[in-house]
Amino acid sequence: MIAKIVCKLEPITLVGGAAVESQQLERAIVEAPTLVAADGGAAHIMHAGKVPDAVIGDMDSLSGNLKAILPKTVIHQIEEQDSTDFEKCLLRIESPLIVGLGFLGGRLDHQLAAFHGLMQFADQRCVLLGSQEVVFLCPPKLDLNLSAGTPVSLFPLGPVNAQASGLKWSFNSLDFAPGEKIGTSNVADGAISLKTNAPALLCILPAECFETVVKALVAQPGSWPARA
């Protein structure tokens, strides 16, 4: 079993290497004050005048100058190349929720890899905050208090059955699957409720919903089990 590097009873902000706006970091810290970097994401944290509690990754994108000024105790180099830096972090952090910055936007293949990581390590709840969207993997059950008219998109990463109420196009039981059935561009009538039978459905909301999503994910009991 792989040992945890960071364990907290409160949400953690994890910063990746893609673009991170200063206001995004400020929003994240309010909800998740502990800062952890995925490899080169440490640059964003240091630029903001802060020092990460840990830097986790293979260190292929952490500059030599930055590595030299960081305390050696916070650097955790993981040599294996079978996982991304994001996945290395998800596997080694224990927290009620991870807020991920610097994983949306930038290269499309990196974004797809991040979505894969959410599904691969679904037992560790994580919400990704970008400049336009907030993205997370739906837990078994989730209630969200959204404003009427809020866009809601549901996108499957694998076969999954879902139920949804409070949407313009609600459904009691719908089988989603990539290449077969997706649920983008729905709209909330107000508060919504989602239920899924597998860790395979992304929920995509406007970035303005970030604080609402964080509070709901932290408050909602029950999560997906770790993969064997």
N, C-alpha and C positions, 0 to 999 in steps of 0.2 A: 504494500500500500504506500502511495506517495505521500510524504509528510507535507502538511500545510506550512506555508511560509508566513502568511498573514491571516490572523484570526481575530475577528471583531464581532461584537454584538450589535453593531450599528452598520448602516450601509457604507460602502467603500467606493471612492471614485478611482477608476482605472483609466489611465490616459495612454492612448496609442499614438502612432506616428503620423497619421493623416492630419489635415488642418484642424486646428482647435481655436475657436474664437474666445477672446478673454471673457466675454459675458457668459459663454457656455460653461467655462470653468468656474466662474463665480456662482452660477446657478447650481452647478453640481455640488460644490463644496457646502452650500447651505444644507443640502439634503444628505450628503455623504462626505463628511469632513476629512476622513483618512485618505491620503493620496498614495496611489501605487502606480508605477509606470510599467508599461509593456515595452521593454527595450528602449528604442529611441524616443518614445513618448516622454521620457524624462526631460527632454529639452523644453517642452511646453511648460512643465511644472517649474523648472528652474527659471525660465523666462518670466514667470509670474512672481518670482521672488520667494518661492517655496522649495522645500526639499522633500522628495518622496520618502515614504516610510520603507519602501522596497522598490527595486528595479528588477524585473523578472524577464528573462528571455535568453536568446542565444548570443546577444550583444553584437550582432552584425551591423546594427544601425546606430549604436551608441557611440558618439564621437570620442576620440581619444582624449580631447581636452575636457569634455564633460565627465568622462570616466575618472579622470585624474582628480577632479575637485569634489566628486561625490564621496561621502564616507564609504569606505570599503565594506562596512557591515550591512549596507543597504543593497549591495549588488549581489544578485543571485543568478549566476550564469548556468543555463541549462543547455547542455551540448547537443542533445538529440535533435534530429531534423525531421522527425515524423509528425510533428505538430507545429502549428503556427505559434507566434509569441502570445497571441490572444488566448489560444487554447492552453498554453503552458500556464498562463495566469489563472484562468478559470479553474484549472485542476489544483492549483496551489493556494487559492484564497477561500476562506470560509467566512461567510457574512450573510446576513438576511437578504442583502441585495447588492449587486455591483452596478454602478452607473458607469457606462463605457463612453468615453469621449475619444475622438480621433480614430474611429473605426467606420464611420459613414462619410461619404464624399471621397474624393480622390479616386484611386484606381478601382475599377469595377470588380476585378478579381479579388482584391482585398476585402471588399464589402461582402462578396459571396462567401469568402472564407470565414468571415465573421459570423454570418448567418449559420454556416455549417457548425461553427463552434457553439453557438447558442443551443443547437439541437444535440450536439455530441455530449455536452455537459449540462443537460437540462435540469439536473438536480441543483445547480447553483443558479439562482435567479439573477438575471442580468437585463438591464435596459440600456439600449444604445441611443445616445442623444446626438443628433446632427443639427445643422443650421435650419433645416426645414422639417425634419421628421423625428419622431421617437419610435423606436422599433424594439419589440420584445417577443419572446416566445410565450404563447398563451399557457398559463398553468392549468391544472384540471378544472378549476372554477375561478372566475374573476368577475367582480362587480365594479363598474366604473361610472362615476358620476360626471357625465359629459354634458356639454351644452348642446341644445338642439341645433342641428345643422352641421355638427362636427363631422368631417370626413372620417370614415372608418374602413380600412382595407384589411382583409384577411387573406394571407397567401400561404399555401401549403408547401412544406419542404419534403413531404412524404404523405402517404395515405393517412387520413385522419377524419373522424366523424365529429361534427360540432353542432351545438345548439346555440342560438342567439336570440335574445329578446331586447326590445328597445331600439331596434334599427328600423329604418324605412322599409327595408326588405328583410324582415326577421325570418327565422326558420326553426322548426322543432327538431329536425334531424337532417343533416346534409353531409354527404360524403365528398370530401375534398381530396384532390391528388394532383401533383404537377402534370401538366399536359392534358388534364381531363376536366377539372373543375376548380376554379379559383373564386375569390370573393372580394375583388378590389372595387373601390369607388362606391361603397355603401355609405349611408349617412345615419348618424344617431338622431333619434327623436328626443333624446334626453339621456337619463341614466340607462346603461346597458348592462346585460349579464351574458357572459360567455361560458360555455362548458365544452371541453374537448376530451377525447378518450385516448390521446397519444401526444407525446411531446413533438409535434410536427407542424404547428400552425403559428405563423408570424402574425402579429397585430401591428399595423402601421398607422400612426396617428400624427396630427400636426405637432410640431415641437412645443407649441403653447400648452399642450396637455401634460408636459413632463412631470410637474409636481403632483398632479392628480394621479398619474400612473405610478409614481414612486410610492405614494401613500397607500394606494390600493394594493400594490404587490407586497408591501411590507405587512399590511394588515391581514391579507388573505392567508389563512392556514392551508396546509397541504401543498405538496410539491411533487415533482416527478422523482422517482428513485434514481440513484446513480446506476450507470451501466455496469454490468458485471465485468 
